Amino acid sequence: MSETVLVLVEAVNEYLPLLEGSGFTLIRAPSKAERAAAIAQHADTITAVLTRGPLGFYAEEMAALPHLRIICVIGAGYEHVDLAAARDRGITVTNGAGANASSVADHAMALLLALVRDIPQADASVRRGEWRKLSRPTLAGKRMGILGLGAVGLAIAQRGALGFNMSVSYHSRRRREGVGYHYCASVLELAAASDYLIIATPGGADTRHAIDKAVLDALGPEGFIVNIARASVINTADLLTALQHHHIAGAALDVFDDEPEVPDELRALNNVVLTPHVAGLSPEASEGTVSLVNQNLLAFFAGQPVLTPVPYTP
């Protein structure tokens, strides 16, 4: 009998046949209503779940699926997967760490360039028949700070250092061995050492509002911030105040607190660049992500170690 996977994501639909080609039966349930209905109707057959960090998977849902054995998360973040409940039920959790790193890093650099060089405003001025010319900073030789030096953060660092001759500093839970970038002991220290601050850390309670007024003040009026990670890492109210009063020079955001809703105050600003959570979307990243899920599922159901396990925390 084939294993049955409850699929809660839809961004990778084009590549889901990879799973079907390996013999997995898929139940697609991307909406809340479909999700609840699928859990109720197929509780006796679902053995795996495919989700992503913001969608998560919760204790009551696990309890409703007596044969659930593995939860696969696309992307690195798994902030809304109840790891304690999974541990208690002996459910393995995997993530997609590294699968979309190149796509996210490319988008981070594109946002940084668009923001610092004022590309959206310049484009709009030409379309209005104006010829608005402003002197804007360069990236070359500037100080890049990265919060979170995982696969994505490391890919961003390489682009900044090798592509733009930027000096790179970072902060993460622990110093990363084997890299030559400068380690900062705190987020505040990192902001003070940065002209351009890139957020690439996972979401969750440990990083919630790691970027607040004090950090933004340390970044300063000539500093720019880019977030391609999770909106929860930045205190949005503090960010809005900093942008409105020019305590920082600008922000580029691919993630928001209540997606797809974006605060009117944010959309009204001309020192921001906004994209609809698309940093990890590319044909290459989507295929790589589903391929990694496929490998994890095949390994797990063959009784072998999964490739990218999420460690349970006490």
C-alpha positions as CSV (number, residue, x, y, z in Angstrom):
1,M,0.0,0.0,0.0
2,S,1.4,3.4,-0.9
3,E,1.9,6.0,1.8
4,T,-0.5,9.0,1.8
5,V,0.8,12.5,2.0
6,L,-1.4,15.4,3.1
7,V,-0.2,18.4,1.1
8,L,-1.0,21.8,2.6
9,V,1.2,23.9,0.2
10,E,0.4,25.0,-3.3
11,A,3.4,27.0,-4.4
12,V,5.2,23.9,-5.6
13,N,2.2,22.2,-7.4
14,E,4.1,21.9,-10.7
15,Y,6.6,19.6,-9.1
16,L,4.4,17.4,-6.9
17,P,4.3,14.7,-9.6
18,L,7.9,14.0,-8.4
19,L,6.2,12.5,-5.2
20,E,3.5,10.7,-7.2
21,G,6.2,9.2,-9.4
22,S,7.8,7.7,-6.3
23,G,4.5,6.0,-5.4
24,F,3.1,8.4,-2.9
25,T,-0.6,9.2,-2.8
26,L,-1.3,12.9,-2.4
27,I,-4.2,14.6,-0.8
28,R,-4.1,18.3,-1.7
29,A,-5.6,20.7,0.9
30,P,-4.2,24.2,0.5
31,S,-7.1,26.1,2.2
32,K,-8.1,26.0,5.8
33,A,-11.5,24.4,5.0
34,E,-9.9,21.8,2.7
35,R,-7.3,21.1,5.4
36,A,-9.8,20.4,8.1
37,A,-12.0,18.3,5.8
38,A,-9.0,16.2,4.6
39,I,-7.9,15.5,8.2
40,A,-11.5,14.5,9.1
41,Q,-12.1,12.3,6.0
42,H,-8.7,10.7,5.6
43,A,-7.5,10.3,9.2
44,D,-7.0,6.6,8.8
45,T,-4.8,6.8,5.7
46,I,-2.6,9.9,6.1
47,T,1.0,8.9,7.1
48,A,2.8,12.1,6.1
49,V,2.2,15.8,5.9
50,L,3.8,18.4,3.6
51,T,3.6,21.9,5.0
52,R,5.6,25.1,5.4
53,G,6.6,27.2,8.4
54,P,3.8,29.8,8.4
55,L,1.2,27.1,7.8
56,G,2.6,24.8,10.4
57,F,1.0,21.7,11.8
58,Y,-0.5,21.6,15.3
59,A,-0.9,19.2,18.2
60,E,-4.7,18.8,17.7
61,E,-4.1,17.9,14.1
62,M,-1.5,15.4,14.9
63,A,-3.8,13.8,17.5
64,A,-6.5,13.4,14.8
65,L,-4.1,11.4,12.5
66,P,-3.3,8.2,14.3
67,H,-1.0,6.9,11.6
68,L,1.0,10.1,11.0
69,R,4.7,9.3,11.1
70,I,6.5,12.2,9.4
71,I,6.0,16.0,8.7
72,C,8.0,17.5,5.9
73,V,8.4,21.3,5.9
74,I,9.4,23.1,2.7
75,G,11.9,25.9,3.4
76,A,14.1,26.2,6.4
77,G,11.5,27.7,8.9
78,Y,9.2,25.4,10.9
79,E,8.0,27.9,13.5
80,H,4.3,26.8,13.5
81,V,5.0,23.0,13.6
82,D,4.4,21.8,17.2
83,L,7.7,20.1,17.8
84,A,6.8,19.0,21.3
85,A,3.7,17.3,20.2
86,A,5.6,15.6,17.3
87,R,8.2,14.4,19.8
88,D,5.6,13.0,22.2
89,R,4.0,11.1,19.3
90,G,7.3,9.9,17.8
91,I,6.7,11.9,14.6
92,T,9.8,12.8,12.6
93,V,10.0,16.4,11.3
94,T,12.2,17.5,8.4
95,N,12.8,20.8,6.7
96,G,14.1,22.1,3.4
97,A,17.2,23.8,4.7
98,G,19.3,24.9,1.8
99,A,17.0,23.9,-1.0
100,N,16.0,27.4,-1.9
101,A,19.1,29.2,-0.6
102,S,20.3,30.5,-4.0
103,S,16.8,31.9,-4.9
104,V,16.4,33.6,-1.6
105,A,19.9,35.1,-1.6
106,D,19.4,36.4,-5.2
107,H,16.1,38.1,-4.1
108,A,17.8,39.6,-1.0
109,M,20.5,41.2,-3.2
110,A,17.9,42.3,-5.7
111,L,15.9,44.0,-2.9
112,L,19.0,45.6,-1.5
113,L,20.0,47.0,-4.9
114,A,16.5,48.2,-5.6
115,L,16.3,49.9,-2.2
116,V,19.7,51.5,-2.0
117,R,19.7,52.6,-5.6
118,D,16.0,53.8,-5.4
119,I,15.1,51.8,-8.5
120,P,11.3,51.7,-7.9
121,Q,11.0,55.4,-7.5
122,A,13.3,56.1,-10.4
123,D,11.3,53.8,-12.6
124,A,8.0,55.5,-11.5
125,S,9.4,58.9,-12.3
126,V,10.3,58.0,-15.8
127,R,6.9,56.4,-16.4
128,R,5.3,59.7,-15.2
129,G,7.3,61.6,-17.8
130,E,9.7,63.0,-15.2
131,W,13.5,62.9,-15.2
132,R,14.1,62.5,-11.4
133,K,17.8,62.1,-10.8
134,L,19.2,61.5,-7.3
135,S,22.6,60.6,-6.0
136,R,22.3,57.3,-4.2
137,P,24.8,55.2,-2.3
138,T,26.8,52.3,-3.9
139,L,27.1,48.8,-2.4
140,A,30.8,48.5,-3.1
141,G,33.0,48.6,0.0
142,K,30.0,48.9,2.4
143,R,29.4,46.9,5.6
144,M,26.9,44.1,5.3
145,G,25.4,42.6,8.4
146,I,23.6,39.3,8.3
147,L,21.3,38.1,11.1
148,G,21.4,34.3,10.7
149,L,24.3,32.6,8.9
150,G,22.6,29.4,7.8
151,A,22.4,28.3,4.2
152,V,20.6,31.4,3.1
153,G,22.7,33.8,5.1
154,L,25.9,32.2,3.9
155,A,24.8,32.5,0.3
156,I,24.0,36.2,0.8
157,A,27.3,36.8,2.5
158,Q,29.1,35.2,-0.5
159,R,27.3,37.5,-2.9
160,G,28.0,40.6,-0.8
161,A,31.7,39.8,-0.3
162,L,32.6,38.4,-3.6
163,G,30.2,40.3,-5.9
164,F,30.3,43.7,-4.2
165,N,33.5,43.7,-2.2
166,M,31.5,44.3,1.0
167,S,32.8,43.5,4.5
168,V,30.5,41.0,6.2
169,S,29.6,40.6,9.8
170,Y,27.0,38.3,11.2
171,H,25.2,37.2,14.4
172,S,23.6,33.8,15.0
173,R,23.0,31.5,17.9
174,R,26.5,30.3,17.7
175,R,29.7,31.3,15.9
176,R,30.0,29.4,12.5
177,E,33.2,27.5,12.1
178,G,35.2,27.7,8.9
179,V,34.0,31.1,7.7
180,G,36.1,34.3,7.7
181,Y,33.3,36.7,8.4
182,H,33.3,38.8,11.5
183,Y,31.1,37.4,14.3
184,C,29.1,39.9,16.5
185,A,28.0,38.8,19.9
186,S,24.6,40.5,19.8
187,V,22.0,41.8,17.3
188,L,22.7,45.3,18.7
189,E,26.4,45.0,18.0
190,L,25.7,43.7,14.5
191,A,23.4,46.7,13.7
192,A,26.0,49.1,14.9
193,A,28.6,47.4,12.6
194,S,26.4,47.5,9.5
195,D,25.4,49.8,6.7
196,Y,23.1,47.2,5.3
197,L,21.4,44.7,7.6
198,I,19.9,41.6,6.1
199,I,17.5,39.4,8.1
200,A,18.0,35.7,7.3
201,T,17.2,34.0,10.6
202,P,14.4,31.5,11.2
203,G,11.2,32.8,12.8
204,G,9.7,31.6,16.1
205,A,9.8,32.6,19.8
206,D,13.6,32.8,19.9
207,T,13.9,35.5,17.3
208,R,10.6,37.3,17.8
209,H,11.2,41.1,17.6
210,A,14.9,40.6,17.7
211,I,14.9,43.8,15.6
212,D,13.4,46.6,17.7
213,K,13.8,50.3,18.3
214,A,17.2,49.9,19.9
215,V,18.6,47.9,17.0
216,L,17.1,50.2,14.4
217,D,18.6,53.2,16.2
218,A,22.0,51.4,16.2
219,L,21.6,50.9,12.4
220,G,21.2,54.6,12.1
221,P,19.8,57.2,9.6
222,E,22.0,56.0,6.7
223,G,21.3,52.3,7.3
224,F,19.1,50.0,5.3
225,I,17.4,46.8,6.3
226,V,16.2,43.9,4.2
227,N,14.0,41.1,5.5
228,I,13.6,37.8,3.5
229,A,13.1,35.7,6.6
230,R,10.0,36.0,8.8
231,A,8.1,39.2,9.6
232,S,8.0,38.3,13.3
233,V,11.8,39.0,13.6
234,I,11.1,42.7,13.2
235,N,8.8,44.8,15.5
236,T,6.7,46.3,12.7
237,A,5.6,49.2,14.9
238,D,9.2,50.2,15.6
239,L,10.1,49.8,12.0
240,L,7.3,52.0,10.8
241,T,8.3,54.7,13.3
242,A,12.0,54.5,12.2
243,L,11.0,54.8,8.5
244,Q,8.5,57.6,9.0
245,H,11.0,59.7,11.1
246,H,14.0,58.7,8.9
247,H,15.8,57.1,11.8
248,I,16.9,54.6,9.2
249,A,17.2,55.2,5.5
250,G,14.9,52.5,4.2
251,A,13.6,49.0,4.3
252,A,12.9,46.2,1.8
253,L,10.5,43.5,2.9
254,D,9.4,40.2,1.4
255,V,7.5,39.1,4.5
256,F,4.7,40.6,6.5
257,D,2.9,39.9,9.8
258,D,-0.6,39.2,8.4
259,E,0.0,38.0,4.8
260,P,-1.4,38.9,2.4
261,E,-2.4,42.1,4.3
262,V,0.2,44.9,4.4
263,P,-0.3,47.9,6.7
264,D,-1.4,51.0,4.8
265,E,1.2,53.1,6.6
266,L,3.9,50.8,5.2
267,R,2.5,50.9,1.6
268,A,2.4,54.7,1.8
269,L,6.1,55.2,2.4
270,N,8.5,56.0,-0.5
271,N,11.6,54.6,1.3
272,V,10.5,51.0,1.2
273,V,10.5,48.2,-1.4
274,L,7.8,45.5,-0.9
275,T,7.4,42.1,-2.6
276,P,4.8,39.4,-1.9
277,H,6.8,36.7,-0.1
278,V,8.4,35.4,-3.3
279,A,12.1,35.2,-2.4
280,G,12.1,31.5,-2.4
281,L,10.1,31.1,-5.6
282,S,12.0,30.0,-8.6
283,P,11.7,26.9,-10.8
284,E,15.0,25.7,-9.6
285,A,14.2,26.2,-5.9
286,S,10.7,24.7,-6.2
287,E,12.1,21.6,-7.9
288,G,14.9,21.3,-5.5
289,T,12.6,21.7,-2.5
290,V,10.2,19.0,-3.7
291,S,13.1,16.7,-4.6
292,L,14.4,17.0,-1.1
293,V,11.0,16.2,0.4
294,N,10.9,13.2,-1.9
295,Q,14.3,12.0,-0.7
296,N,13.3,12.5,2.9
297,L,10.1,10.5,2.5
298,L,11.7,7.7,0.5
299,A,14.5,7.4,3.2
300,F,12.1,7.5,6.1
301,F,9.7,4.9,4.8
302,A,12.6,2.7,3.8
303,G,13.7,2.8,7.4
304,Q,16.8,4.9,6.7
305,P,17.9,8.2,8.3
306,V,16.2,11.3,6.8
307,L,18.5,13.9,5.1
308,T,17.4,17.1,6.9
309,P,15.9,16.3,10.3
310,V,14.7,19.0,12.6
311,P,16.1,18.5,16.0
312,Y,13.7,18.4,18.9
313,T,14.4,21.0,21.6
314,P,13.8,20.4,25.3
